[in-house]
Amino acid sequence: MRKLFPFSGLLVLILTLAFAGTALAQKTTVFVVRHAEKDVSDPSDRNPPLSETGRQRAADLFTVLEKENVDAIFSTDYRRTRSTAAPVAENRNLEIAAYPPSDFAGLAEKVKGSYAGKTVLVVGHSNTVLQIVQALGGQPGIGEMTEEDYDYLFKVTIGPDGKTETAVTQFGEKNRKK
């Protein structure tokens, strides 16, 4: 009986290390999206809410990500970005963490470091989304985003070896003719 305890202890250690290795080997998935359509009825409003179309697009984003196990959400500290992320945040009971709009490298470092092996949603702007995808090591797959582009969703998958894959899809109602 005495020999069984050291063996079982060794077995527990081996299983623990194997499980830890599996957890470390998991891919990190980052969804990057531009905020939904904003209300432009007051041109002097520098922090407008979403329009009705934007609220529908935020709901569409939730539908697309509903089966994803989102662990964290990052957004700039604007009403339109936070409102775009809100349906996912509310469903997952997650806080929306703010990040500085132009700190692409800092955001990528935080996601890769603190959320390795997890699924993250990042909401940005037309002039930041592609840079965020690139900072994560992804390839955007489109040349540029304009003020009319609200329906792109980028999925950057970061392997445990640091290699990335990027998939680009569109969601919700098409907002302009391509």
QUIVENBEL-V340406 format. One record per helix or strand of 3 or more residues. SS is the DSSP state (h for helix, s for strand). FROM is the first residue (numbers start at 1). TO is the last residue. If there is no record, write none. Layout:
ss=SS from=FROM to=TO
ss=SS from=FROM to=TO
//
This chain:
ss=h from=2 to=24
ss=s from=28 to=34
ss=h from=52 to=65
ss=s from=72 to=75
ss=h from=79 to=92
ss=s from=96 to=98
ss=h from=104 to=114
ss=s from=119 to=124
ss=h from=129 to=135
ss=s from=152 to=158
ss=s from=164 to=170
//
